[in-house]
């Protein structure tokens, strides 16, 4: 790629833009803006780049979208030259990839690590942001660009007694950089979502005994992970132009095949064949078994019952199997999990499943954990309890917009954005993959690229037209919030409010459906139309 880069800026003085976060989104945003000649500084809270893949180092951590899809498309040389070794890349390989990107495009001189942003304040007089880190370092910039990620703030339940625990405890979302040895130890894992289902089988192979504390059973698809052969890799790379184009207009932002047929248009034999084929394909393919799996209750229940049957056939103890069978919510309306050997793990003699819905956890004790029914002696406790999703990283910063209004005050009843990108009353602030955008309901790399390119185009337009201040109008924001809500209410997600999509896992958080489920392709078309219409819905001055 040809490059016209701005020299590395010092950490003080005025900049065109500040980027917060060095994951997939932040790294590409930094590169894109530098190529356009903007002066930029990126602040990253961690001691290395990688975002999610820097912090989530727990055993078994890997992406649940195929590596060849879960990767940048903006540079064909990069996607042709990088070699992925597994169908679903593990955390170490993903971190190597992002480190390579930082080096390949010479981004490190523009990045300040170990720099957690604590505040971002807008100055009405100058139309600039002052961004300050926990060390007291500040920069002033025209544009404040938050690439802080959707799943970055680890959620540790406030169980009484945790400080008294004599053993070690960890959270999957903030795993230590060194190895953790479970050999010969009594381990408890709390949580059976995406992280838990990946971690549990590996811990079970090492631990003397593993107690899995489950409140809500989740659907876990077999990943069918495998090494990527050179022939398969070459075929993907030859098809990249078509695959990437298909992903950009798809519902979920990747090139997995979608069944165009509705459930009711197929015979019973055709339905069963489709479900079995999706199960054997592994990963998240089951989400696309039928066109209407997330809108037709009958299609959804048939899919759910098929998967329940697989669980019952895999788990040998019928009592344990019934505890692992998800109930009470439509298939796919809690984040679908993808793992290796998850259900088989409960056939091991050294693994016990503890139902904490019927007997809740009451306290952490010096020697382990106490539920309403029993005490459990543990040497190690692992919280696989997820994140304060989508808004957590933003709400923990002191972000103040026009007139000094805090973002937390603006969002007291739930997040409100225009396109998931801009907030009325917060000029020159952009949230990348924020609430109200496809983000967590998509291939995040695809959505990151789309947002980066849209925001970079906006900033280039603003520079060309000498725009000093830009923000969403209240009317545009209100209309978009209504559209996001209406899109969700047209699906079965609206029937499943006890999920982190609604903020239900975070005490005190407003129950508002946060992502946009209208589809990646539809979202991209809408955003492009708004840009082509002179950035309709924005006040530019």
DRENTORTI-840347 format. One record per residue (C-alpha): y, z, x; residue in three letters; residue number from 1. Coordinates in Angstrom, 1 decimal, always signed. Example, Ala and Ser with C-alpha at 12.3 -4.5 7.8 and 13.67 -1.06 7.14 Angstrom:
2
- -4.5  +7.8  +12.3  ALA  1 $
- -1.1  +7.1  +13.7  SER  2 $
! end
This chain:
541
- +0.0  +0.0  +0.0  UNK  1 $
- +3.5  -0.7  +1.2  UNK  2 $
- +5.6  +2.4  +1.6  UNK  3 $
- +9.3  +3.3  +1.6  UNK  4 $
- +9.3  +7.0  +2.1  UNK  5 $
- +12.0  +9.6  +2.1  UNK  6 $
- +12.0  +11.9  +5.2  UNK  7 $
- +10.7  +15.4  +4.7  UNK  8 $
- +13.4  +17.5  +3.1  UNK  9 $
- +14.3  +21.0  +4.3  UNK  10 $
- +13.5  +23.9  +2.0  UNK  11 $
- +17.1  +24.6  +1.4  UNK  12 $
- +19.9  +22.5  +0.1  UNK  13 $
- +19.9  +20.0  -2.8  UNK  14 $
- +17.1  +17.7  -3.6  UNK  15 $
- +16.5  +15.0  -6.2  UNK  16 $
- +13.3  +16.8  -7.5  UNK  17 $
- +11.1  +19.8  -7.1  UNK  18 $
- +7.4  +19.5  -7.9  UNK  19 $
- +5.4  +22.6  -8.7  UNK  20 $
- +1.6  +22.4  -8.1  UNK  21 $
- -0.5  +20.4  -5.6  UNK  22 $
- -3.5  +19.4  -7.7  UNK  23 $
- -4.3  +15.8  -8.8  UNK  24 $
- -1.1  +15.5  -10.7  UNK  25 $
- +1.3  +17.1  -8.2  UNK  26 $
- +0.0  +15.2  -5.2  UNK  27 $
- +0.3  +11.8  -7.0  UNK  28 $
- +3.7  +12.7  -8.4  UNK  29 $
- +4.9  +13.6  -4.9  UNK  30 $
- +3.6  +10.4  -3.5  UNK  31 $
- +5.1  +8.3  -6.3  UNK  32 $
- +8.6  +9.8  -6.0  UNK  33 $
- +8.7  +9.5  -2.2  UNK  34 $
- +7.8  +5.8  -2.5  UNK  35 $
- +10.8  +5.4  -4.9  UNK  36 $
- +13.1  +7.0  -2.3  UNK  37 $
- +13.7  +10.4  -4.0  UNK  38 $
- +14.1  +13.5  -1.9  UNK  39 $
- +11.3  +15.9  -3.1  UNK  40 $
- +9.8  +19.2  -2.2  UNK  41 $
- +6.5  +20.4  -3.6  UNK  42 $
- +5.8  +24.2  -3.9  UNK  43 $
- +2.1  +25.3  -4.2  UNK  44 $
- +1.0  +28.9  -4.8  UNK  45 $
- -2.2  +28.5  -3.0  UNK  46 $
- -2.8  +28.3  +0.8  UNK  47 $
- -4.1  +24.7  +0.5  UNK  48 $
- -3.8  +21.7  -1.7  UNK  49 $
- -6.2  +20.9  -4.5  UNK  50 $
- -5.1  +22.9  -7.5  UNK  51 $
- -8.0  +23.7  -9.7  UNK  52 $
- -10.4  +22.5  -7.0  UNK  53 $
- -8.9  +24.8  -4.4  UNK  54 $
- -9.3  +28.0  -6.5  UNK  55 $
- -12.5  +27.3  -8.5  UNK  56 $
- -15.0  +27.6  -5.7  UNK  57 $
- -17.7  +29.4  -7.5  UNK  58 $
- -21.3  +28.3  -6.9  UNK  59 $
- -22.1  +25.2  -9.0  UNK  60 $
- -18.5  +24.2  -9.7  UNK  61 $
- -18.3  +20.5  -10.3  UNK  62 $
- -16.5  +18.0  -12.5  UNK  63 $
- -18.1  +17.0  -15.8  UNK  64 $
- -16.8  +13.4  -15.8  UNK  65 $
- -18.5  +11.0  -13.3  UNK  66 $
- -16.9  +11.1  -9.9  UNK  67 $
- -16.2  +7.3  -9.9  UNK  68 $
- -14.1  +7.9  -13.1  UNK  69 $
- -12.7  +11.3  -12.0  UNK  70 $
- -10.6  +9.8  -9.2  UNK  71 $
- -7.4  +8.0  -8.6  UNK  72 $
- -6.9  +4.4  -9.5  UNK  73 $
- -3.4  +3.9  -8.3  UNK  74 $
- -4.5  +2.5  -4.9  UNK  75 $
- -7.4  +0.1  -4.9  UNK  76 $
- -7.9  +0.6  -1.1  UNK  77 $
- -8.5  +4.3  -1.7  UNK  78 $
- -10.9  +3.8  -4.6  UNK  79 $
- -12.9  +1.1  -2.7  UNK  80 $
- -13.0  +3.0  +0.6  UNK  81 $
- -13.8  +6.6  -0.5  UNK  82 $
- -17.5  +7.2  -0.9  UNK  83 $
- -18.7  +9.6  -3.6  UNK  84 $
- -22.0  +11.2  -2.9  UNK  85 $
- -23.0  +12.6  -6.3  UNK  86 $
- -22.8  +11.3  -9.9  UNK  87 $
- -20.7  +14.5  -10.6  UNK  88 $
- -18.9  +15.6  -7.5  UNK  89 $
- -19.1  +19.3  -6.6  UNK  90 $
- -16.0  +21.4  -5.7  UNK  91 $
- -16.4  +20.9  -1.9  UNK  92 $
- -16.4  +17.1  -2.2  UNK  93 $
- -13.5  +17.1  -4.7  UNK  94 $
- -11.4  +19.3  -2.3  UNK  95 $
- -12.2  +17.0  +0.6  UNK  96 $
- -11.0  +14.1  -1.5  UNK  97 $
- -7.7  +15.8  -2.3  UNK  98 $
- -7.2  +16.9  +1.3  UNK  99 $
- -7.8  +13.3  +2.3  UNK  100 $
- -5.2  +12.1  -0.2  UNK  101 $
- -2.6  +14.5  +1.2  UNK  102 $
- -3.3  +13.3  +4.7  UNK  103 $
- -3.7  +9.6  +3.9  UNK  104 $
- -0.3  +9.4  +2.2  UNK  105 $
- +1.4  +11.8  +4.7  UNK  106 $
- +2.3  +14.3  +1.9  UNK  107 $
- +2.0  +17.5  +3.9  UNK  108 $
- +5.4  +17.5  +5.5  UNK  109 $
- +6.9  +17.7  +1.9  UNK  110 $
- +4.6  +20.5  +0.7  UNK  111 $
- +5.3  +24.3  +1.1  UNK  112 $
- +2.1  +26.3  +0.7  UNK  113 $
- +1.7  +30.0  -0.2  UNK  114 $
- +4.9  +29.5  -2.3  UNK  115 $
- +4.4  +30.8  -5.8  UNK  116 $
- +7.3  +29.8  -8.0  UNK  117 $
- +8.7  +32.8  -9.8  UNK  118 $
- +11.7  +31.3  -11.5  UNK  119 $
- +13.4  +28.1  -12.4  UNK  120 $
- +16.9  +28.3  -13.9  UNK  121 $
- +19.0  +25.4  -15.2  UNK  122 $
- +22.8  +25.4  -14.5  UNK  123 $
- +24.7  +23.9  -17.3  UNK  124 $
- +27.8  +23.2  -15.1  UNK  125 $
- +26.0  +21.1  -12.5  UNK  126 $
- +23.0  +19.9  -14.6  UNK  127 $
- +20.6  +21.1  -11.8  UNK  128 $
- +17.7  +23.5  -11.5  UNK  129 $
- +17.4  +26.4  -9.0  UNK  130 $
- +13.8  +27.0  -8.2  UNK  131 $
- +12.8  +30.2  -6.4  UNK  132 $
- +9.5  +31.3  -4.9  UNK  133 $
- +8.1  +34.8  -4.5  UNK  134 $
- +9.4  +34.9  -0.9  UNK  135 $
- +13.0  +34.5  -2.2  UNK  136 $
- +13.2  +30.9  -1.0  UNK  137 $
- +15.3  +28.7  -3.3  UNK  138 $
- +16.1  +25.0  -3.7  UNK  139 $
- +18.4  +23.2  -6.0  UNK  140 $
- +17.3  +19.9  -7.6  UNK  141 $
- +18.3  +17.6  -10.3  UNK  142 $
- +14.8  +17.4  -11.7  UNK  143 $
- +12.2  +20.2  -12.1  UNK  144 $
- +8.7  +18.8  -12.5  UNK  145 $
- +5.9  +21.2  -13.5  UNK  146 $
- +2.5  +20.0  -12.4  UNK  147 $
- +1.0  +23.5  -12.7  UNK  148 $
- -2.2  +22.5  -14.5  UNK  149 $
- -3.8  +23.5  -17.8  UNK  150 $
- -6.5  +25.8  -16.5  UNK  151 $
- -5.0  +27.8  -13.6  UNK  152 $
- -4.3  +31.4  -14.8  UNK  153 $
- -7.6  +33.3  -14.7  UNK  154 $
- -8.2  +35.4  -17.8  UNK  155 $
- -9.8  +38.8  -17.0  UNK  156 $
- -10.4  +40.8  -20.2  UNK  157 $
- -8.8  +44.3  -20.2  UNK  158 $
- -12.0  +46.3  -20.3  UNK  159 $
- -11.3  +50.0  -19.6  UNK  160 $
- -12.7  +51.3  -16.3  UNK  161 $
- -12.7  +48.1  -14.3  UNK  162 $
- -10.8  +49.9  -11.5  UNK  163 $
- -13.6  +52.4  -11.2  UNK  164 $
- -16.3  +49.9  -10.6  UNK  165 $
- -18.0  +50.7  -7.2  UNK  166 $
- -19.4  +47.2  -6.7  UNK  167 $
- -17.8  +43.8  -6.2  UNK  168 $
- -16.2  +41.8  -9.0  UNK  169 $
- -15.0  +38.2  -9.1  UNK  170 $
- -13.5  +35.7  -11.5  UNK  171 $
- -14.8  +32.1  -11.4  UNK  172 $
- -11.2  +30.8  -11.5  UNK  173 $
- -10.1  +32.6  -8.4  UNK  174 $
- -13.2  +32.6  -6.2  UNK  175 $
- -13.0  +33.8  -2.6  UNK  176 $
- -13.0  +31.2  +0.2  UNK  177 $
- -16.0  +32.8  +2.0  UNK  178 $
- -19.6  +32.9  +0.7  UNK  179 $
- -20.7  +35.5  -1.8  UNK  180 $
- -24.3  +36.6  -1.3  UNK  181 $
- -26.2  +37.6  -4.5  UNK  182 $
- -29.5  +38.1  -2.7  UNK  183 $
- -31.4  +41.2  -3.8  UNK  184 $
- -28.5  +42.3  -6.0  UNK  185 $
- -28.1  +43.2  -9.7  UNK  186 $
- -25.6  +40.8  -11.1  UNK  187 $
- -23.8  +40.6  -14.4  UNK  188 $
- -22.0  +37.5  -15.6  UNK  189 $
- -19.7  +37.8  -18.5  UNK  190 $
- -19.0  +34.5  -20.3  UNK  191 $
- -21.1  +31.4  -21.0  UNK  192 $
- -18.4  +28.6  -21.1  UNK  193 $
- -18.0  +25.7  -18.7  UNK  194 $
- -17.9  +27.9  -15.6  UNK  195 $
- -20.6  +30.3  -16.7  UNK  196 $
- -23.1  +27.6  -17.5  UNK  197 $
- -22.7  +26.0  -14.1  UNK  198 $
- -22.8  +29.3  -12.2  UNK  199 $
- -25.6  +31.2  -14.0  UNK  200 $
- -28.6  +29.0  -12.8  UNK  201 $
- -27.5  +29.3  -9.2  UNK  202 $
- -27.0  +33.1  -9.3  UNK  203 $
- -30.4  +33.5  -11.0  UNK  204 $
- -32.1  +31.9  -8.0  UNK  205 $
- -30.6  +34.5  -5.7  UNK  206 $
- -30.2  +37.7  -7.6  UNK  207 $
- -32.8  +40.5  -7.9  UNK  208 $
- -31.8  +40.5  -11.6  UNK  209 $
- -29.2  +38.7  -13.6  UNK  210 $
- -27.7  +40.0  -16.9  UNK  211 $
- -25.8  +37.3  -18.8  UNK  212 $
- -23.4  +38.9  -21.3  UNK  213 $
- -22.8  +36.4  -24.1  UNK  214 $
- -20.5  +36.7  -27.0  UNK  215 $
- -20.5  +33.1  -28.3  UNK  216 $
- -23.2  +30.6  -27.5  UNK  217 $
- -21.9  +27.2  -26.4  UNK  218 $
- -23.5  +23.8  -26.4  UNK  219 $
- -24.5  +22.9  -22.8  UNK  220 $
- -25.6  +19.3  -22.1  UNK  221 $
- -27.9  +18.6  -19.2  UNK  222 $
- -25.7  +17.0  -16.5  UNK  223 $
- -28.4  +14.8  -15.1  UNK  224 $
- -26.6  +15.0  -11.8  UNK  225 $
- -28.1  +13.0  -8.9  UNK  226 $
- -27.1  +11.5  -5.6  UNK  227 $
- -25.1  +8.2  -5.9  UNK  228 $
- -27.0  +5.3  -4.4  UNK  229 $
- -25.1  +2.6  -2.5  UNK  230 $
- -26.1  +0.0  -5.1  UNK  231 $
- -24.8  +2.0  -8.0  UNK  232 $
- -21.6  +2.8  -6.1  UNK  233 $
- -21.1  -0.9  -5.2  UNK  234 $
- -21.5  -1.9  -8.9  UNK  235 $
- -19.0  +0.6  -10.0  UNK  236 $
- -16.5  -0.6  -7.4  UNK  237 $
- -17.0  -4.2  -8.4  UNK  238 $
- -16.3  -3.3  -12.0  UNK  239 $
- -13.4  -1.0  -11.3  UNK  240 $
- -10.7  -3.4  -12.8  UNK  241 $
- -12.6  -3.6  -16.1  UNK  242 $
- -13.6  +0.1  -16.1  UNK  243 $
- -10.1  +1.4  -15.4  UNK  244 $
- -8.6  -0.9  -18.0  UNK  245 $
- -11.1  +0.3  -20.6  UNK  246 $
- -10.5  +4.0  -19.7  UNK  247 $
- -6.7  +3.6  -20.2  UNK  248 $
- -7.1  +2.5  -23.8  UNK  249 $
- -10.0  +4.7  -24.7  UNK  250 $
- -10.1  +7.8  -26.7  UNK  251 $
- -10.9  +10.2  -23.8  UNK  252 $
- -9.6  +8.4  -20.8  UNK  253 $
- -12.8  +7.3  -19.1  UNK  254 $
- -15.2  +4.4  -19.2  UNK  255 $
- -18.2  +6.1  -20.9  UNK  256 $
- -19.6  +3.9  -23.7  UNK  257 $
- -18.5  +4.8  -27.2  UNK  258 $
- -20.8  +4.1  -30.1  UNK  259 $
- -18.6  +2.0  -32.5  UNK  260 $
- -20.8  +2.8  -35.5  UNK  261 $
- -20.3  +5.5  -38.0  UNK  262 $
- -23.1  +7.9  -38.6  UNK  263 $
- -23.6  +6.9  -42.2  UNK  264 $
- -23.9  +3.2  -41.3  UNK  265 $
- -27.0  +3.8  -39.2  UNK  266 $
- -30.6  +4.3  -40.3  UNK  267 $
- -32.4  +7.6  -39.6  UNK  268 $
- -34.3  +6.0  -36.7  UNK  269 $
- -31.1  +4.5  -35.2  UNK  270 $
- -29.4  +7.8  -35.4  UNK  271 $
- -32.3  +9.6  -33.6  UNK  272 $
- -32.5  +6.8  -30.9  UNK  273 $
- -28.7  +7.2  -30.3  UNK  274 $
- -28.9  +11.0  -30.0  UNK  275 $
- -31.9  +10.9  -27.7  UNK  276 $
- -30.3  +8.2  -25.5  UNK  277 $
- -27.2  +10.3  -25.2  UNK  278 $
- -29.2  +13.4  -24.3  UNK  279 $
- -31.1  +11.5  -21.6  UNK  280 $
- -27.8  +10.1  -20.3  UNK  281 $
- -26.5  +13.6  -19.8  UNK  282 $
- -23.1  +14.9  -19.3  UNK  283 $
- -20.6  +14.6  -22.1  UNK  284 $
- -22.0  +11.4  -23.5  UNK  285 $
- -23.1  +13.2  -26.7  UNK  286 $
- -19.4  +13.5  -27.7  UNK  287 $
- -19.4  +9.7  -28.3  UNK  288 $
- -22.8  +9.4  -30.1  UNK  289 $
- -21.1  +8.3  -33.3  UNK  290 $
- -17.5  +7.0  -34.0  UNK  291 $
- -17.0  +9.9  -36.5  UNK  292 $
- -18.8  +12.8  -34.7  UNK  293 $
- -15.5  +14.8  -34.7  UNK  294 $
- -14.3  +13.8  -38.2  UNK  295 $
- -17.4  +13.6  -40.4  UNK  296 $
- -19.1  +17.0  -41.1  UNK  297 $
- -22.4  +15.3  -41.8  UNK  298 $
- -22.4  +13.4  -38.5  UNK  299 $
- -21.3  +16.5  -36.6  UNK  300 $
- -24.0  +18.7  -38.1  UNK  301 $
- -26.7  +16.2  -37.4  UNK  302 $
- -25.6  +16.0  -33.7  UNK  303 $
- -25.4  +19.8  -33.6  UNK  304 $
- -28.9  +20.3  -35.0  UNK  305 $
- -30.3  +17.7  -32.6  UNK  306 $
- -29.0  +19.7  -29.7  UNK  307 $
- -30.1  +23.0  -31.2  UNK  308 $
- -33.6  +21.5  -31.4  UNK  309 $
- -33.5  +20.8  -27.7  UNK  310 $
- -32.5  +24.3  -26.9  UNK  311 $
- -35.3  +25.8  -29.0  UNK  312 $
- -37.8  +23.4  -27.3  UNK  313 $
- -36.6  +24.5  -23.9  UNK  314 $
- -36.3  +28.3  -24.2  UNK  315 $
- -39.7  +29.9  -24.4  UNK  316 $
- -38.8  +33.2  -26.1  UNK  317 $
- -37.9  +32.4  -29.7  UNK  318 $
- -35.6  +35.4  -29.9  UNK  319 $
- -33.6  +34.4  -26.8  UNK  320 $
- -33.6  +30.8  -28.0  UNK  321 $
- -31.9  +31.8  -31.3  UNK  322 $
- -29.2  +33.7  -29.4  UNK  323 $
- -28.5  +30.6  -27.3  UNK  324 $
- -28.3  +28.3  -30.3  UNK  325 $
- -24.6  +27.9  -31.2  UNK  326 $
- -23.6  +28.8  -34.7  UNK  327 $
- -20.4  +29.0  -36.7  UNK  328 $
- -18.3  +26.1  -35.3  UNK  329 $
- -18.7  +22.3  -35.4  UNK  330 $
- -20.2  +20.6  -32.4  UNK  331 $
- -17.7  +19.7  -29.7  UNK  332 $
- -14.9  +21.8  -31.1  UNK  333 $
- -15.4  +24.4  -28.4  UNK  334 $
- -15.3  +22.7  -25.0  UNK  335 $
- -18.6  +21.1  -24.5  UNK  336 $
- -20.4  +22.3  -21.3  UNK  337 $
- -22.4  +20.3  -18.8  UNK  338 $
- -24.9  +22.0  -16.5  UNK  339 $
- -28.1  +21.8  -14.6  UNK  340 $
- -31.1  +23.9  -15.7  UNK  341 $
- -29.0  +26.2  -17.8  UNK  342 $
- -31.4  +26.8  -20.7  UNK  343 $
- -34.4  +26.8  -18.4  UNK  344 $
- -32.8  +29.7  -16.5  UNK  345 $
- -33.5  +32.0  -19.5  UNK  346 $
- -37.3  +31.5  -18.9  UNK  347 $
- -37.1  +33.3  -15.6  UNK  348 $
- -38.4  +36.9  -15.4  UNK  349 $
- -35.3  +38.1  -13.5  UNK  350 $
- -32.8  +36.9  -16.2  UNK  351 $
- -31.8  +38.8  -19.3  UNK  352 $
- -29.5  +37.6  -22.1  UNK  353 $
- -27.4  +40.4  -23.6  UNK  354 $
- -25.7  +39.7  -27.0  UNK  355 $
- -22.3  +41.3  -26.9  UNK  356 $
- -21.3  +40.1  -30.3  UNK  357 $
- -23.7  +42.5  -32.0  UNK  358 $
- -23.1  +45.2  -29.4  UNK  359 $
- -19.7  +44.6  -27.7  UNK  360 $
- -18.7  +45.6  -24.2  UNK  361 $
- -17.1  +49.0  -24.4  UNK  362 $
- -16.2  +49.7  -20.7  UNK  363 $
- -16.8  +48.9  -17.1  UNK  364 $
- -18.3  +52.0  -15.4  UNK  365 $
- -18.6  +53.0  -11.7  UNK  366 $
- -22.2  +51.8  -11.7  UNK  367 $
- -22.0  +48.8  -14.0  UNK  368 $
- -21.2  +48.1  -17.6  UNK  369 $
- -21.6  +49.8  -20.9  UNK  370 $
- -22.0  +48.1  -24.3  UNK  371 $
- -22.3  +49.7  -27.7  UNK  372 $
- -26.0  +49.6  -27.3  UNK  373 $
- -26.9  +50.3  -23.6  UNK  374 $
- -25.7  +50.9  -20.0  UNK  375 $
- -26.4  +48.3  -17.3  UNK  376 $
- -26.5  +49.1  -13.6  UNK  377 $
- -24.9  +46.3  -11.6  UNK  378 $
- -23.9  +45.7  -8.0  UNK  379 $
- -21.8  +42.6  -8.7  UNK  380 $
- -19.8  +41.6  -11.8  UNK  381 $
- -18.6  +38.0  -12.4  UNK  382 $
- -16.0  +37.2  -15.0  UNK  383 $
- -16.5  +33.6  -16.3  UNK  384 $
- -14.0  +34.3  -19.0  UNK  385 $
- -11.8  +31.3  -18.7  UNK  386 $
- -8.0  +30.9  -18.5  UNK  387 $
- -4.7  +31.4  -20.3  UNK  388 $
- -4.9  +27.7  -21.0  UNK  389 $
- -2.1  +25.1  -21.0  UNK  390 $
- +0.8  +27.5  -21.2  UNK  391 $
- -0.3  +30.4  -18.9  UNK  392 $
- +1.2  +29.1  -15.7  UNK  393 $
- +4.5  +28.3  -17.3  UNK  394 $
- +4.8  +31.6  -19.3  UNK  395 $
- +4.4  +33.6  -16.0  UNK  396 $
- +7.5  +32.0  -14.5  UNK  397 $
- +11.0  +32.9  -15.5  UNK  398 $
- +12.0  +29.4  -16.8  UNK  399 $
- +15.4  +29.3  -18.4  UNK  400 $
- +17.0  +26.3  -19.9  UNK  401 $
- +20.4  +25.4  -21.3  UNK  402 $
- +22.5  +28.5  -22.0  UNK  403 $
- +20.0  +30.7  -20.1  UNK  404 $
- +17.4  +30.6  -22.9  UNK  405 $
- +13.9  +31.6  -21.7  UNK  406 $
- +11.1  +29.2  -22.3  UNK  407 $
- +9.0  +32.2  -23.5  UNK  408 $
- +11.5  +32.7  -26.2  UNK  409 $
- +11.6  +29.1  -27.2  UNK  410 $
- +7.7  +29.1  -27.4  UNK  411 $
- +7.4  +32.6  -29.0  UNK  412 $
- +5.6  +30.9  -32.0  UNK  413 $
- +3.7  +28.5  -29.8  UNK  414 $
- +4.5  +25.6  -27.5  UNK  415 $
- +6.8  +22.9  -28.7  UNK  416 $
- +7.3  +19.7  -26.7  UNK  417 $
- +8.1  +16.0  -27.1  UNK  418 $
- +5.1  +14.0  -25.9  UNK  419 $
- +3.8  +17.1  -24.1  UNK  420 $
- +6.4  +16.2  -21.4  UNK  421 $
- +9.9  +17.5  -22.4  UNK  422 $
- +11.3  +20.5  -24.2  UNK  423 $
- +14.5  +20.4  -26.3  UNK  424 $
- +17.0  +22.7  -24.7  UNK  425 $
- +15.5  +22.4  -21.3  UNK  426 $
- +17.2  +19.5  -19.7  UNK  427 $
- +15.8  +17.7  -16.6  UNK  428 $
- +12.5  +19.6  -17.0  UNK  429 $
- +9.2  +17.7  -17.3  UNK  430 $
- +5.8  +19.3  -17.9  UNK  431 $
- +3.0  +17.1  -16.6  UNK  432 $
- -0.1  +17.1  -18.8  UNK  433 $
- +1.5  +19.8  -20.9  UNK  434 $
- +0.8  +21.1  -24.4  UNK  435 $
- +1.1  +18.2  -26.9  UNK  436 $
- -0.4  +15.6  -24.6  UNK  437 $
- -4.1  +14.6  -24.3  UNK  438 $
- -4.6  +16.6  -21.0  UNK  439 $
- -7.7  +18.7  -21.5  UNK  440 $
- -9.1  +16.3  -24.1  UNK  441 $
- -9.2  +13.6  -21.6  UNK  442 $
- -10.2  +12.6  -18.1  UNK  443 $
- -7.5  +14.6  -16.4  UNK  444 $
- -7.0  +12.2  -13.5  UNK  445 $
- -6.4  +9.3  -15.9  UNK  446 $
- -3.9  +11.4  -17.9  UNK  447 $
- -2.3  +12.7  -14.7  UNK  448 $
- -1.7  +9.2  -13.5  UNK  449 $
- -0.2  +8.1  -16.8  UNK  450 $
- +2.2  +11.0  -16.9  UNK  451 $
- +3.2  +10.6  -13.2  UNK  452 $
- +3.9  +6.9  -13.7  UNK  453 $
- +5.9  +7.5  -16.9  UNK  454 $
- +8.0  +10.4  -15.4  UNK  455 $
- +8.6  +8.4  -12.2  UNK  456 $
- +9.8  +5.5  -14.3  UNK  457 $
- +12.1  +7.8  -16.3  UNK  458 $
- +13.6  +9.2  -13.1  UNK  459 $
- +14.1  +5.7  -11.7  UNK  460 $
- +15.8  +4.7  -14.9  UNK  461 $
- +18.0  +7.7  -14.9  UNK  462 $
- +19.1  +7.0  -11.3  UNK  463 $
- +19.8  +3.4  -12.1  UNK  464 $
- +21.9  +4.3  -15.1  UNK  465 $
- +23.6  +7.4  -13.4  UNK  466 $
- +22.1  +9.8  -15.9  UNK  467 $
- +22.7  +13.4  -14.8  UNK  468 $
- +21.2  +15.2  -17.8  UNK  469 $
- +18.3  +14.3  -20.0  UNK  470 $
- +16.4  +16.2  -22.6  UNK  471 $
- +14.4  +15.7  -25.8  UNK  472 $
- +16.2  +15.9  -29.1  UNK  473 $
- +15.2  +18.6  -31.5  UNK  474 $
- +14.4  +16.0  -34.1  UNK  475 $
- +12.1  +14.1  -31.7  UNK  476 $
- +10.4  +17.3  -30.7  UNK  477 $
- +9.9  +18.4  -34.3  UNK  478 $
- +8.4  +15.1  -35.2  UNK  479 $
- +6.0  +15.1  -32.3  UNK  480 $
- +4.9  +18.7  -33.0  UNK  481 $
- +4.1  +17.6  -36.5  UNK  482 $
- +2.2  +14.6  -35.3  UNK  483 $
- +0.1  +16.7  -32.9  UNK  484 $
- -0.7  +19.1  -35.7  UNK  485 $
- -1.6  +16.3  -38.2  UNK  486 $
- -3.8  +14.6  -35.6  UNK  487 $
- -5.8  +17.8  -35.1  UNK  488 $
- -6.0  +18.5  -38.9  UNK  489 $
- -7.6  +15.1  -39.4  UNK  490 $
- -10.6  +16.3  -37.2  UNK  491 $
- -13.1  +19.1  -37.2  UNK  492 $
- -11.1  +20.9  -34.5  UNK  493 $
- -9.0  +22.3  -37.4  UNK  494 $
- -12.1  +24.3  -38.6  UNK  495 $
- -12.7  +25.9  -35.2  UNK  496 $
- -9.7  +28.2  -34.5  UNK  497 $
- -11.5  +30.7  -32.3  UNK  498 $
- -11.2  +28.6  -29.1  UNK  499 $
- -8.8  +28.5  -26.2  UNK  500 $
- -7.5  +25.2  -27.6  UNK  501 $
- -5.8  +27.5  -30.1  UNK  502 $
- -5.1  +30.2  -27.5  UNK  503 $
- -7.6  +32.5  -29.2  UNK  504 $
- -9.0  +33.9  -25.9  UNK  505 $
- -5.6  +35.3  -24.8  UNK  506 $
- -4.5  +38.5  -26.6  UNK  507 $
- -1.1  +38.2  -28.3  UNK  508 $
- -0.9  +34.4  -27.9  UNK  509 $
- +0.2  +32.5  -31.0  UNK  510 $
- -2.6  +30.5  -32.7  UNK  511 $
- -1.4  +27.0  -32.3  UNK  512 $
- -3.6  +24.0  -31.5  UNK  513 $
- -2.2  +22.8  -28.2  UNK  514 $
- -3.7  +19.5  -27.0  UNK  515 $
- -3.2  +16.1  -28.5  UNK  516 $
- -6.4  +14.6  -30.0  UNK  517 $
- -5.0  +11.3  -31.2  UNK  518 $
- -6.6  +9.6  -28.1  UNK  519 $
- -5.5  +8.6  -24.6  UNK  520 $
- -5.0  +4.9  -25.5  UNK  521 $
- -2.9  +5.7  -28.6  UNK  522 $
- -0.8  +8.2  -26.6  UNK  523 $
- -0.2  +5.8  -23.8  UNK  524 $
- +1.0  +3.1  -26.3  UNK  525 $
- +3.3  +5.5  -28.0  UNK  526 $
- +4.8  +6.7  -24.7  UNK  527 $
- +5.2  +3.2  -23.4  UNK  528 $
- +7.0  +2.1  -26.7  UNK  529 $
- +9.4  +5.1  -26.3  UNK  530 $
- +10.2  +4.1  -22.7  UNK  531 $
- +10.7  +0.4  -23.7  UNK  532 $
- +13.1  +1.5  -26.4  UNK  533 $
- +15.4  +3.1  -23.8  UNK  534 $
- +13.6  +6.4  -23.9  UNK  535 $
- +13.9  +7.0  -27.6  UNK  536 $
- +14.1  +10.6  -28.6  UNK  537 $
- +16.0  +11.7  -25.4  UNK  538 $
- +19.6  +12.6  -25.0  UNK  539 $
- +20.8  +10.9  -21.8  UNK  540 $
- +24.2  +11.7  -20.4  UNK  541 $
! end
